Amino acid sequence: MTPTQYFGPASLAAKYHFTIQDQGTVNAYLEKNLAVDISSADANTIQISFTDFNPRKAQRIVNKVDTVYQRAKVLREQENTARTLRYLDQQLEVNYDNLERAENRYQGFVEQTKTYDVRSEVAALAAKGEDLEEQRLKLNQNLVLLSDISRMVQQTHITRNEEETVEQSIPGLGDINDPVLSQLLGQLNGMQWDQERVRRSYTGATEAVQQKNAQMDYTLSSILRQITQARKALANRIALLDRQQNKLDAKQQGLPSRATEQARLQRPLALAEGTYTMLMGKKVDYNIQKAGTTADFQILFPASEPRVPISPVRLMVYAIGLAGGLFLGLGLIAVRYLLHNTITNTRELERSTQAAVLGVIPTYDKEKMEVSRLVVNDNPKSAISEAIRSIRTNLDFISSAKKKRLISVTSTISGEGKTFVTVNLAGIIAMSGQRVIVLDLDMRKPKVNLAFGAENVKGVSTILIDRHSVAECIQHTSIDALQFISAGPTPPNPSELILSPRFDQMLNELYESYDVVMIDTPPVGLVTDGILIMRRADIPIYIVRADYSRKAFIKNMNRLMRTNNLTRMCTILNDAQSKGAYGYGYGYGYGYGSGTYGQGYYEDHGSAPPPTLAQKLGRLFK
């Protein structure tokens, strides 16, 4: 015990009491008030602090923590090193036995097979086999050449003219290496040209012509005999090569098993050698480490006693409250701005594009549809049917219904509702008395046949390759004036088929029987097929889906209008939520809200359920 400056005679007469804390309470107290912070990540420096009402007590606890941790760190390092060395000794003993057994087995294999490297022997035999095969191939070519020469000597002339030599006419003659045959062929060629000159001056019955014929017959028979002898010689050489190849194959048959056995013995030997060397190196490293074990850290500065209290700081509390309020407010504004990257209403659509807005199609929430379907014939008085009728009327302003029209419908990506708009707009036009046909040109992902509940066995793709006619591919729907042609089997080249003359012929055939040709094109943001159709269409329509299509899609539509000069480009806002009597614009939204106009005319689907908490939060960020 060491008395402090406060110890005096009065201290001996005073009464004291002590509270003995259990281990759990002490640990909880230390864990609650002890803090460790990274002072410098680059220098690997940490700062230890302790919070307590007694500054000197906090200082002593920090200094004690440093000392105890340093001692414990050294003991733990020494214990880990000793445990590792014991394990290494055990593994070295086991691995030494494995290495000895592997060496004995490999030594027995080498003594038995009298070889150290089977793979090199296999490579040498393979090279020799390739050389034999190359010689055999060359001899077979010479046999073919002899057959060609035998056929050529039966002709009138061997060479094309008198100046050309036999070697020039038969380039491969030198490979045969038969000078007698080359000499006979040269003589025969000269006799043939001499005979031709003699026949110009004499008849075939003259003595000179008959002598030339006899000489030629003798030379020809000599050439044929020489060719026969050469063939026999080549056949003998080929047979010799075959016998050599058979001997080589017999040798090679025994090599795979020997190579496999050698590889099987080398694997454990190499593994044992590598493991033993690695363990010995590790043992040396850990012995060196054990000899100089120290703590991997040092105390830079001992704990200092604070002079002023650290908590609470009123100015800091006020500053944090003010900064937190500003941050949350600005954060809410930023989140709402960043999350609003989709088109939600017609005002945003009209503001972002030069294309005419034909109308708005409300959300169809009467039933859940897995795929797009024709619904206007089942619900002719519904809000969605009336919206599409309004679009049909706006189309008549752009292009008169009294003439033939080609209408293409596209979008940026899949899922924006172009197929749904196509089939239902076609149904509304057909219900007005016009004959309408729908073409599915989305040959990579056809959906029109699914909308009408039909098969996709034949269609546009089979028409364009002349497998079926247009009449064979037309399918009927529940509306008498509405037919459709499905996409057909998916072709490998949809763009090339659309550019073919057969596509124009198909459109001309359809113009003769129908007033309106509706085309469901692929998304122009994914493939270029839709752009080809939009250039030909009388009215190209671009579908934008509310709360789904991004604002960047509108930029893509504007770019298409500029680059392709699509002056009649129109757009439709699909899947828009109803938000009151004026939700879809002046003069159009009366039939969709709760006003008195139009009550009792549209089908009543029941009042909408109250919004949930998640929906309310979602509207907050929109």
C-alpha positions in Angstrom: 0.0 0.0 0.0 1.3 3.4 -0.9 -0.3 6.4 0.8 -1.3 9.5 -1.3 -1.2 13.1 -0.4 -4.7 12.9 0.9 -3.8 10.3 3.6 -3.5 11.8 7.1 -4.3 11.1 10.8 -8.0 11.9 10.2 -8.1 9.2 7.5 -7.4 6.5 10.0 -10.4 7.5 12.2 -12.8 7.8 9.2 -15.3 5.0 8.4 -15.2 3.5 4.9 -17.3 1.0 3.0 -16.5 -1.0 -0.1 -18.7 -2.4 -2.9 -17.4 -5.7 -4.4 -18.6 -6.0 -8.0 -18.9 -9.4 -9.7 -17.1 -10.3 -12.9 -20.1 -9.6 -15.1 -20.7 -6.2 -13.7 -17.1 -5.2 -14.1 -17.0 -6.4 -17.7 -20.2 -4.6 -18.6 -18.8 -1.4 -17.1 -15.6 -1.7 -19.0 -17.3 -2.6 -22.3 -19.7 0.4 -22.0 -17.1 3.1 -21.3 -14.1 1.8 -23.2 -13.7 3.2 -26.8 -11.2 2.3 -29.5 -11.0 4.6 -32.5 -8.8 4.5 -35.6 -6.5 7.6 -35.4 -4.7 7.0 -38.8 -5.5 4.2 -41.2 -2.3 4.8 -43.2 -0.1 4.6 -40.1 -2.1 1.8 -38.5 -2.6 3.9 -35.3 -5.5 3.5 -32.9 -6.6 5.6 -29.9 -8.0 4.1 -26.7 -10.1 6.2 -24.4 -12.3 5.6 -21.4 -15.2 7.6 -20.1 -15.8 7.9 -16.4 -16.8 10.6 -13.8 -13.3 10.2 -12.2 -10.6 11.4 -14.7 -7.7 9.9 -12.9 -9.5 6.5 -12.7 -10.1 6.7 -16.4 -6.4 7.4 -17.0 -5.2 4.5 -15.0 -7.6 2.1 -16.7 -6.4 3.1 -20.1 -2.7 2.6 -19.1 -3.5 -0.8 -17.6 -5.4 -1.9 -20.7 -2.4 -1.1 -22.8 0.0 -3.0 -20.6 -2.2 -6.1 -20.2 -3.0 -6.2 -23.9 0.7 -6.0 -24.8 1.6 -8.9 -22.4 -1.3 -11.0 -23.6 -0.4 -10.4 -27.2 3.1 -11.7 -26.7 1.9 -14.8 -24.8 -0.6 -15.6 -27.4 2.0 -15.3 -30.2 4.3 -17.6 -28.4 1.6 -20.1 -27.7 0.5 -20.1 -31.3 4.1 -20.6 -32.6 4.7 -23.5 -30.2 1.4 -25.2 -31.2 2.3 -24.8 -34.9 5.8 -26.3 -34.4 4.4 -29.4 -32.7 2.0 -29.8 -35.6 4.8 -29.4 -38.2 6.9 -32.1 -36.4 4.0 -34.5 -36.6 3.4 -33.8 -40.2 7.1 -34.1 -41.1 7.2 -37.6 -39.6 4.2 -38.8 -41.5 5.3 -37.2 -44.7 8.7 -38.7 -44.5 7.2 -42.2 -44.5 5.0 -41.4 -47.5 8.0 -40.0 -49.4 10.1 -43.1 -48.7 7.3 -45.4 -49.9 6.8 -43.3 -53.1 10.5 -43.4 -53.9 10.7 -47.2 -53.5 7.7 -47.7 -55.8 9.1 -45.4 -58.5 12.5 -47.0 -58.3 11.0 -50.5 -58.9 9.1 -49.2 -61.9 12.3 -47.8 -63.5 14.2 -51.0 -62.9 11.5 -53.1 -64.4 10.7 -51.0 -67.6 14.3 -49.8 -68.2 13.1 -46.3 -68.9 12.9 -42.9 -67.2 10.6 -41.0 -69.6 7.8 -42.8 -71.3 6.3 -39.6 -72.7 9.4 -38.8 -74.8 9.4 -42.3 -76.2 5.7 -41.9 -77.1 6.5 -38.6 -78.8 9.3 -40.2 -80.8 7.1 -43.0 -82.0 4.3 -40.5 -82.9 6.8 -38.5 -85.0 8.0 -41.6 -86.8 4.4 -42.6 -87.5 3.6 -39.2 -89.0 6.7 -39.6 -91.2 5.5 -43.0 -92.4 2.1 -41.6 -93.1 3.5 -38.7 -95.1 5.6 -41.2 -97.2 2.5 -43.4 -97.8 0.5 -40.3 -98.9 3.2 -39.3 -101.3 3.4 -42.8 -102.8 -0.4 -42.9 -103.2 -0.2 -39.5 -105.0 2.4 -41.0 -107.4 0.0 -43.9 -108.1 -2.7 -41.5 -109.0 -0.3 -39.5 -111.2 0.7 -42.7 -113.0 -2.9 -43.4 -113.7 -3.3 -39.9 -115.1 -0.2 -40.4 -117.3 -1.5 -43.7 -118.6 -4.8 -41.9 -119.6 -3.0 -39.0 -121.2 -0.7 -41.1 -123.5 -3.9 -42.5 -125.1 -4.8 -39.0 -126.3 -3.7 -37.4 -129.5 -1.2 -35.1 -127.9 0.4 -35.0 -124.4 1.3 -31.3 -124.6 -0.9 -28.4 -125.7 1.7 -27.2 -128.3 5.0 -28.2 -129.7 7.0 -25.7 -127.6 5.7 -27.0 -124.3 7.6 -29.9 -122.7 6.3 -33.0 -121.1 7.5 -31.7 -117.7 5.5 -28.5 -118.1 2.4 -30.4 -119.1 2.7 -32.9 -116.2 4.2 -30.9 -113.3 4.3 -34.0 -110.9 6.4 -36.1 -113.3 9.6 -35.2 -111.4 8.2 -36.6 -108.1 8.0 -40.1 -109.7 11.8 -40.0 -110.2 11.7 -42.3 -113.3 14.1 -40.9 -116.0 13.2 -43.8 -118.4 9.5 -42.9 -118.3 10.3 -39.2 -118.7 12.4 -40.0 -121.8 9.7 -42.2 -123.3 7.1 -39.6 -122.8 9.2 -37.0 -124.4 9.8 -39.3 -127.4 6.1 -40.1 -127.7 5.2 -36.4 -127.6 7.7 -35.6 -130.3 6.4 -38.5 -132.5 2.8 -37.3 -132.1 3.7 -33.8 -133.4 5.8 -35.3 -136.2 3.0 -37.5 -137.2 0.6 -34.5 -137.3 3.0 -32.7 -139.7 3.4 -35.8 -141.9 -0.4 -36.3 -142.1 -0.6 -32.8 -143.5 1.4 -33.9 -146.6 0.7 -37.7 -146.9 -2.3 -39.9 -146.6 -2.6 -42.7 -144.1 -1.7 -45.4 -146.7 1.7 -44.0 -147.4 4.8 -45.8 -146.1 6.0 -42.7 -144.1 2.7 -42.5 -142.2 2.7 -46.2 -141.5 6.3 -46.1 -140.2 5.4 -43.3 -137.9 2.4 -45.2 -136.6 4.5 -48.3 -135.9 7.1 -46.3 -134.0 4.4 -44.6 -132.0 2.7 -47.9 -131.1 6.1 -49.4 -130.0 6.9 -46.3 -127.9 3.3 -46.3 -126.4 3.6 -50.0 -125.4 7.0 -49.3 -123.8 5.5 -46.4 -121.8 2.6 -48.6 -120.6 5.1 -51.3 -119.6 7.2 -48.8 -117.7 4.1 -47.4 -116.0 3.1 -50.9 -114.9 6.6 -51.6 -113.5 6.5 -48.2 -111.7 3.1 -49.1 -110.2 4.4 -52.4 -108.9 7.4 -50.7 -107.4 5.2 -48.1 -105.6 2.9 -50.9 -104.4 5.9 -52.7 -102.9 7.1 -49.6 -101.2 3.6 -48.9 -99.8 3.4 -52.5 -98.5 6.8 -52.1 -96.8 5.5 -48.9 -95.2 2.4 -50.7 -94.0 4.6 -53.4 -92.3 6.7 -50.8 -90.7 3.5 -49.0 -89.5 2.2 -52.3 -88.0 5.4 -52.8 -86.1 5.2 -49.2 -84.8 1.6 -49.7 -83.8 2.5 -52.8 -81.9 5.1 -50.8 -80.0 2.7 -48.0 -79.3 0.1 -50.3 -77.8 2.2 -51.1 -74.8 3.2 -47.5 -74.1 -0.1 -46.0 -72.8 -0.2 -48.4 -69.9 3.5 -47.7 -69.1 2.9 -44.0 -69.3 -0.2 -44.2 -67.1 1.7 -46.3 -64.5 4.6 -43.8 -64.6 2.3 -40.8 -64.1 0.5 -42.6 -61.3 3.8 -43.2 -59.5 5.1 -39.7 -60.1 2.1 -37.9 -58.7 2.5 -39.1 -55.1 6.3 -38.8 -55.3 6.1 -35.2 -56.4 3.4 -34.4 -53.9 5.4 -36.0 -51.0 8.6 -34.1 -52.1 6.8 -30.8 -52.3 5.0 -31.3 -49.0 8.1 -32.3 -47.2 10.1 -29.3 -48.5 7.3 -27.0 -47.7 7.0 -28.3 -44.1 10.7 -28.0 -43.5 10.7 -24.4 -44.7 7.7 -23.6 -42.5 9.5 -25.2 -39.5 12.6 -23.0 -40.0 10.4 -19.9 -40.4 8.5 -20.6 -37.2 11.7 -21.3 -35.2 13.0 -17.9 -36.3 9.7 -16.3 -35.4 9.7 -18.0 -32.0 13.2 -16.7 -31.2 12.1 -13.1 -31.6 8.5 -13.0 -30.6 7.4 -9.4 -29.7 4.1 -7.6 -29.7 3.1 -6.4 -33.1 2.3 -2.9 -31.7 3.8 -0.3 -29.4 2.4 2.4 -27.1 3.1 5.7 -28.6 1.8 7.9 -25.8 0.5 7.0 -22.4 -3.0 8.1 -21.3 -3.4 11.7 -20.2 -5.8 13.1 -17.7 -8.5 15.4 -19.3 -8.8 18.9 -17.8 -12.4 19.7 -19.0 -15.5 17.4 -19.3 -16.2 16.0 -22.7 -20.0 15.7 -22.4 -22.4 17.3 -22.9 -21.4 20.1 -25.3 -24.5 22.3 -25.9 -23.2 24.1 -28.9 -22.5 20.7 -30.6 -26.0 19.5 -29.8 -27.6 22.6 -31.3 -25.4 22.4 -34.4 -26.2 18.7 -34.9 -29.9 19.3 -34.6 -29.8 22.2 -37.1 -27.6 20.2 -39.6 -29.8 17.1 -39.2 -32.9 19.1 -40.1 -31.3 20.7 -43.1 -29.9 17.4 -44.3 -33.2 15.5 -44.0 -35.0 18.3 -45.8 -32.5 18.5 -48.6 -32.3 14.7 -48.7 -36.1 14.3 -49.2 -36.0 16.8 -52.0 -33.1 15.1 -53.7 -34.6 11.6 -53.3 -37.9 12.8 -54.8 -36.0 14.5 -57.7 -33.8 11.5 -58.4 -36.6 8.9 -58.2 -38.8 10.8 -60.6 -37.2 9.6 -63.9 -40.4 8.2 -65.6 -43.2 9.8 -67.5 -46.3 10.0 -65.3 -48.8 12.2 -67.2 -49.6 13.9 -70.5 -48.2 17.2 -69.5 -44.7 15.7 -69.1 -45.1 13.8 -72.4 -46.2 16.9 -74.4 -43.4 18.9 -72.8 -40.7 16.4 -73.8 -41.6 15.6 -77.4 -42.7 17.2 -80.7 -44.9 14.2 -81.5 -48.7 14.5 -81.4 -50.3 13.0 -78.3 -53.2 10.9 -79.6 -54.6 10.2 -76.2 -54.3 8.4 -72.9 -55.3 4.8 -72.1 -56.2 4.2 -68.5 -55.1 1.3 -66.3 -57.1 -1.8 -67.0 -57.7 -3.2 -63.5 -60.8 -5.2 -64.0 -58.8 -8.4 -64.2 -55.2 -9.5 -64.1 -53.8 -10.5 -67.5 -50.7 -12.6 -67.9 -50.5 -11.5 -71.6 -52.0 -8.7 -73.6 -55.5 -9.5 -74.8 -58.4 -8.0 -76.8 -60.8 -6.5 -74.2 -62.8 -3.8 -76.0 -65.2 -6.3 -77.5 -66.0 -7.7 -74.0 -66.3 -4.2 -72.3 -67.6 -1.8 -75.0 -68.8 0.7 -72.5 -65.7 0.7 -70.3 -63.4 3.6 -69.7 -60.6 1.9 -71.6 -62.9 1.3 -74.7 -63.9 5.0 -74.7 -60.3 6.1 -74.4 -59.3 4.0 -77.4 -62.4 5.4 -79.4 -61.0 8.9 -78.7 -57.7 7.8 -80.1 -59.4 6.4 -83.2 -61.1 9.8 -83.7 -57.8 11.6 -83.4 -56.3 9.3 -86.0 -59.0 10.3 -88.4 -57.8 13.9 -88.1 -54.3 12.9 -89.0 -55.2 10.6 -91.8 -58.7 10.3 -93.2 -60.5 7.0 -92.6 -61.7 7.0 -96.2 -58.4 5.9 -97.6 -56.1 2.9 -97.0 -53.9 3.4 -94.0 -50.8 1.6 -92.7 -50.4 2.1 -88.9 -47.3 0.9 -87.1 -47.1 0.6 -83.3 -43.8 0.4 -81.5 -42.2 1.3 -78.1 -38.7 1.6 -76.7 -38.5 -1.6 -74.7 -40.7 -4.6 -74.0 -43.4 -4.2 -71.4 -44.8 -0.8 -72.4 -48.0 -2.2 -73.8 -47.6 -1.9 -77.6 -49.3 -5.2 -78.3 -52.2 -4.4 -76.0 -52.7 -1.0 -77.7 -52.3 -2.6 -81.2 -55.0 -5.3 -80.8 -57.5 -3.1 -78.9 -57.1 -0.1 -81.2 -57.5 -2.5 -84.2 -60.7 -3.8 -82.5 -62.1 -0.4 -82.0 -61.4 0.6 -85.6 -62.9 -2.7 -86.8 -66.1 -2.1 -84.7 -66.5 1.2 -86.6 -67.1 -0.6 -89.8 -63.6 -0.7 -91.4 -61.9 -3.9 -92.3 -58.7 -4.2 -90.3 -55.9 -6.7 -90.2 -53.1 -6.9 -87.6 -49.6 -8.0 -88.6 -47.2 -9.3 -85.9 -43.7 -8.2 -87.1 -42.2 -8.8 -83.6 -40.8 -12.1 -85.0 -38.3 -12.4 -82.1 -40.9 -12.3 -79.4 -44.4 -12.7 -81.0 -47.4 -11.9 -78.8 -50.3 -11.0 -81.1 -51.3 -14.7 -81.4 -51.4 -14.9 -77.6 -53.7 -11.8 -77.5 -56.2 -13.6 -79.7 -55.6 -17.0 -78.1 -54.4 -18.5 -81.4 -51.5 -20.6 -82.6 -48.2 -19.3 -84.1 -47.5 -22.2 -86.5 -47.4 -20.1 -89.7 -47.4 -16.4 -90.3 -45.4 -13.4 -91.6 -42.1 -15.3 -91.5 -43.4 -18.2 -93.6 -45.1 -15.7 -96.1 -41.9 -13.8 -96.6 -40.0 -17.1 -97.5 -42.9 -18.2 -99.8 -43.8 -21.2 -97.8 -47.4 -20.0 -97.3 -49.6 -17.5 -99.0 -51.2 -14.5 -97.3 -54.7 -16.1 -97.5 -53.4 -19.3 -95.7 -52.0 -17.3 -92.8 -55.0 -15.0 -92.1 -56.7 -15.9 -88.8 -60.2 -14.6 -87.7 -61.1 -13.1 -84.4 -64.3 -12.5 -82.4 -64.9 -9.3 -84.3 -66.0 -10.0 -87.9 -64.1 -7.1 -89.5 -60.9 -7.8 -87.6 -58.3 -10.5 -88.7 -54.7 -11.0 -87.9 -51.5 -12.7 -89.2 -49.2 -14.0 -86.5 -45.4 -13.7 -86.6 -44.8 -17.3 -87.5 -41.7 -19.3 -86.5 -38.8 -17.1 -85.4 -36.4 -16.6 -88.4 -32.6 -16.0 -88.0 -32.8 -12.8 -90.2 -36.0 -10.8 -89.4 -34.5 -7.5 -90.7 -33.5 -9.0 -94.1 -37.0 -10.5 -94.5 -38.6 -7.1 -93.9 -36.3 -5.5 -96.5 -37.2 -8.1 -99.1 -39.5 -7.3 -102.1 -41.9 -10.0 -100.8 -42.8 -7.8 -97.9 -44.0 -5.0 -100.2 -46.0 -7.6 -102.2 -47.6 -8.8 -99.0 -48.6 -5.2 -98.0 -50.0 -4.6 -101.5 -52.1 -7.8 -101.3 -53.5 -6.7 -97.9 -54.3 -3.2 -99.2 -56.7 -4.7 -101.7 -58.8 -6.4 -99.0 -58.4 -4.2 -95.9 -58.9 -0.5 -95.0 -56.4 -0.5 -92.2 -53.2 -2.5 -91.8 -52.0 -2.4 -88.1 -48.4 -3.6 -87.6 -47.1 -4.6 -84.2 -43.3 -3.9 -84.5 -40.4 -4.9 -82.3 -39.2 -2.3 -79.7 -36.9 0.2 -81.4 -34.8 0.5 -78.3 -33.7 -3.1 -78.7 -33.6 -3.9 -82.5 -33.9 -1.8 -85.7 -36.7 -3.8 -87.4 -39.3 -1.3 -86.1 -37.6 1.7 -87.7 -37.8 0.0 -91.1 -41.6 -0.3 -90.7 -42.1 3.2 -89.2 -40.5 4.7 -92.4 -43.2 3.1 -94.5 -46.2 3.7 -92.2 -48.8 6.4 -92.8 -49.1 6.9 -89.0 -46.2 5.6 -86.8 -47.4 5.4 -83.2 -45.0 5.3 -80.2 -46.3 3.8 -77.0 -45.2 5.3 -73.6 -46.3 3.6 -70.4 -47.0 5.8 -67.4 -44.7 5.2 -64.3 -42.7 2.7 -66.4 -41.2 4.4 -69.4 -38.2 6.5 -68.6 -37.6 10.1 -69.7 -34.6 8.9 -71.7 -37.0 6.9 -73.9 -38.6 10.1 -75.1 -35.2 11.4 -76.1 -34.9 8.2 -78.2 -38.2 8.9 -79.8 -37.2 12.5 -80.7 -34.0 11.3 -82.2 -35.8 8.8 -84.4 -38.1 11.6 -85.6 -35.2 13.8 -86.5 -32.9 11.1 -88.2 -35.7 9.4 -90.1 -37.9 12.5 -90.9 -41.0 10.9 -89.2 -43.2 14.1 -89.4 -46.4 12.1 -88.6 -45.1 10.4 -85.5 -47.7 10.1 -82.8 -47.6 8.9 -79.2 -50.0 7.4 -76.7 -49.7 7.4 -72.9 -50.6 3.9 -71.7 -51.5 2.5 -68.3 -52.3 5.9 -66.7 -53.9 6.1 -63.3 -57.1 8.0 -63.0 -56.9 11.0 -60.6 -60.2 12.9 -60.8 -62.4 14.4 -63.3 -59.6 16.4 -65.0 -57.0 13.6 -64.7 -56.4 13.3 -68.4 -56.7 16.8 -69.7 -59.4 19.3 -70.4 -62.3 18.0 -72.3 -61.2 14.4 -72.0 -61.2 13.5 -68.4 -64.9 13.9 -67.7 -65.7 10.3 -68.3 -62.9 9.0 -66.0 -63.5 10.9 -62.7 -66.3 11.4 -60.2 -68.0 14.3 -62.0 -71.6 14.3 -63.2 -70.7 14.0 -66.9 -70.8 10.5 -68.2 -72.2 8.9 -65.0 -74.1 5.7 -65.9 -72.6 5.5 -69.3 -69.3 3.7 -68.5 -69.2 0.4 -66.7 -68.8 0.8 -63.0 -66.1 -1.4 -61.6 -66.7 -0.4 -58.0 -65.0 2.3 -55.9 -61.3 2.0 -55.5 -60.1 0.7 -52.2 -58.4 3.2 -49.8 -54.6 3.5 -50.3 -52.3 1.5 -48.1 -49.5 2.8 -46.0 -46.9 1.7 -48.7 -48.9 3.4 -51.4 -49.0 6.6 -49.4 -45.2 6.5 -48.9 -44.8 5.8 -52.6 -46.8 8.9 -53.6 -44.7 11.0 -51.2 -41.6 10.1 -53.2 -43.2 10.6 -56.6 
